[in-house]
Amino acid sequence: MSPLFAEFVGTAMLVLLGEGVVANVLLKKTKGHDSGLIVIAIGWGMAVFVAVLCTAAASGGHLNPAVTFALALADKFPWDQVPAYIAAQMAGGMVGALLVWLVYRDHFEATADADAKLAVFCTGPAIRNTPFNVLSEVVATFVLVFAVLNMAAPRFGLGAMNALPVGLLVLGIGVSLGGTTGYAMSPARDLGPRIMHAILPISGKRDSDWRYAWVPVVGPLIGAALAALLFKVNF
């Protein structure tokens, strides 16, 4: 695969499996209905594992604009490739969300809870307190990116760590820090699917909560930047 195609396919697969487990837990009449945060965290960890495993050799398995941004800040990835990588990731996130909706379409129809339908696509705070919501995303993404930068040697990128440690890292962040905002940690995982929620003909849906949408974009970018700067200062 070319690097850009790998980032597109990998992010689509990541969102398909990650948001798929959220749909399985939250939507009505699914086999996994109401199985809880632990199942969601495991599902996201395995989603990252599979997506990185499939794309590491081709692109480094970034699959996240915050990771790409951090690697560039740390002088481990060329800046001129950043826009194309992020565009591929965002497009992949949107396609992954589309596939989740198609797979679970009957269950979206069977679910009356509009908040649950939105939560399949994007994150939202358990308690809406914007400064602390941003802080939650900053801290979670800092942990992700700082671990990536310190573990990924000599080749930098998520794929350099091998897939399993990345999945375990995301699982650990999910069960530890995921209870506040849902640990988006990636604009491609949140903003792309949120756009799809807005445009897809989902019956009984609510608004896409655009007043919160900037939090899982800005928070991860700040966390990634702090991790990259700390890494650069020390190494």
NUGUBA-318265 format. One line per field, with one value per residue (C-alpha): x, y, z; residue number from 1; residue in three letters. Coordinates in steps of 0.05 Angstrom, whole numbers. Layout:
// residues N
x	c(X ...)
y	c(Y ...)
z	c(Z ...)
seq	c(NUM ...)
type	c(ALA ...)
END
This chain:
// residues 235
x	c(0 21 28 -33 -77 -53 -71 -140 -155 -124 -164 -228 -215 -199 -264 -305 -282 -279 -345 -373 -363 -396 -456 -458 -460 -507 -558 -620 -628 -554 -519 -475 -526 -509 -444 -408 -345 -297 -322 -317 -245 -225 -258 -221 -155 -165 -187 -121 -83 -115 -109 -36 -19 -47 -14 51 96 66 56 81 9 -3 -79 -89 -76 -51 2 24 27 68 118 128 139 190 227 210 164 169 123 108 73 30 -30 -37 -33 -85 -132 -126 -140 -201 -230 -218 -253 -314 -317 -309 -368 -410 -396 -416 -483 -495 -478 -521 -575 -632 -608 -606 -679 -695 -663 -703 -647 -619 -560 -539 -541 -496 -449 -436 -405 -369 -351 -386 -372 -403 -405 -402 -348 -309 -242 -238 -264 -207 -159 -183 -168 -101 -79 -103 -70 -6 -1 -14 36 90 88 92 152 190 173 179 252 291 235 182 107 56 76 147 122 90 15 2 34 -5 -70 -53 -35 -102 -138 -102 -119 -192 -203 -165 -182 -242 -297 -298 -301 -294 -220 -226 -151 -159 -195 -203 -239 -286 -294 -300 -354 -389 -395 -424 -475 -496 -506 -530 -606 -608 -679 -694 -625 -610 -563 -489 -469 -425 -414 -372 -340 -278 -258 -237 -199 -162 -151 -114 -72 -50 -34 5 44 62 86 127 159 176 206 246 273 296 323)
y	c(0 72 110 154 96 59 118 122 48 41 99 73 4 36 76 17 -29 23 57 -12 -34 30 15 -57 -32 28 10 -31 -105 -118 -179 -135 -84 -50 -87 -24 18 -40 -74 -8 3 -68 -58 7 -25 -82 -34 2 -64 -89 -22 -12 -84 -74 -7 -2 -26 22 87 79 70 141 137 200 274 287 233 259 330 308 268 328 373 324 326 253 264 313 373 372 305 326 356 296 247 285 290 214 202 248 215 146 166 188 124 82 118 107 33 30 62 13 -48 -25 10 -33 -22 53 47 6 56 115 148 203 214 141 148 209 174 119 171 219 233 277 295 257 324 386 430 456 473 405 370 400 381 308 305 339 291 228 248 269 199 167 209 212 136 131 177 141 70 78 70 70 81 132 122 78 20 21 -2 -64 -67 -102 -51 4 -32 -44 29 52 0 27 98 79 44 97 163 147 161 237 253 185 196 217 232 242 292 238 192 247 303 260 215 275 304 237 239 307 287 215 203 173 168 204 235 298 355 336 378 426 470 414 391 434 401 333 370 423 381 325 373 409 344 319 384 382 310 326 387 350 293 342 379 315 279)
z	c(0 -10 55 43 23 85 129 97 102 171 200 168 199 266 267 240 296 350 337 321 392 417 373 398 470 464 410 424 405 394 421 465 489 555 566 591 587 597 534 496 520 500 433 419 441 394 338 345 346 282 245 264 247 177 162 201 145 94 132 203 226 251 240 281 263 334 326 258 286 345 303 259 320 346 279 267 208 149 154 79 87 146 107 62 121 160 99 89 163 164 101 131 195 155 115 177 210 147 150 223 206 149 191 250 210 236 308 297 275 338 385 410 450 405 453 445 370 373 421 370 324 370 441 493 565 623 660 615 643 584 616 650 588 549 604 601 527 536 590 554 488 524 553 485 447 500 504 428 424 479 457 382 367 323 273 293 286 319 275 301 369 339 342 408 454 420 432 505 512 485 529 591 574 562 628 667 634 590 640 632 557 524 508 435 429 354 309 256 305 329 279 216 246 276 206 182 239 215 142 145 144 214 239 304 311 350 333 328 389 348 409 439 374 381 448 419 365 404 467 430 390 454 488 428 424 498 492 430 462 526 485 443 504 536 475)
seq	c(1 2 3 4 5 6 7 8 9 10 11 12 13 14 15 16 17 18 19 20 21 22 23 24 25 26 27 28 29 30 31 32 33 34 35 36 37 38 39 40 41 42 43 44 45 46 47 48 49 50 51 52 53 54 55 56 57 58 59 60 61 62 63 64 65 66 67 68 69 70 71 72 73 74 75 76 77 78 79 80 81 82 83 84 85 86 87 88 89 90 91 92 93 94 95 96 97 98 99 100 101 102 103 104 105 106 107 108 109 110 111 112 113 114 115 116 117 118 119 120 121 122 123 124 125 126 127 128 129 130 131 132 133 134 135 136 137 138 139 140 141 142 143 144 145 146 147 148 149 150 151 152 153 154 155 156 157 158 159 160 161 162 163 164 165 166 167 168 169 170 171 172 173 174 175 176 177 178 179 180 181 182 183 184 185 186 187 188 189 190 191 192 193 194 195 196 197 198 199 200 201 202 203 204 205 206 207 208 209 210 211 212 213 214 215 216 217 218 219 220 221 222 223 224 225 226 227 228 229 230 231 232 233 234 235)
type	c(MET SER PRO LEU PHE ALA GLU PHE VAL GLY THR ALA MET LEU VAL LEU LEU GLY GLU GLY VAL VAL ALA ASN VAL LEU LEU LYS LYS THR LYS GLY HIS ASP SER GLY LEU ILE VAL ILE ALA ILE GLY TRP GLY MET ALA VAL PHE VAL ALA VAL LEU CYS THR ALA ALA ALA SER GLY GLY HIS LEU ASN PRO ALA VAL THR PHE ALA LEU ALA LEU ALA ASP LYS PHE PRO TRP ASP GLN VAL PRO ALA TYR ILE ALA ALA GLN MET ALA GLY GLY MET VAL GLY ALA LEU LEU VAL TRP LEU VAL TYR ARG ASP HIS PHE GLU ALA THR ALA ASP ALA ASP ALA LYS LEU ALA VAL PHE CYS THR GLY PRO ALA ILE ARG ASN THR PRO PHE ASN VAL LEU SER GLU VAL VAL ALA THR PHE VAL LEU VAL PHE ALA VAL LEU ASN MET ALA ALA PRO ARG PHE GLY LEU GLY ALA MET ASN ALA LEU PRO VAL GLY LEU LEU VAL LEU GLY ILE GLY VAL SER LEU GLY GLY THR THR GLY TYR ALA MET SER PRO ALA ARG ASP LEU GLY PRO ARG ILE MET HIS ALA ILE LEU PRO ILE SER GLY LYS ARG ASP SER ASP TRP ARG TYR ALA TRP VAL PRO VAL VAL GLY PRO LEU ILE GLY ALA ALA LEU ALA ALA LEU LEU PHE LYS VAL ASN PHE)
END
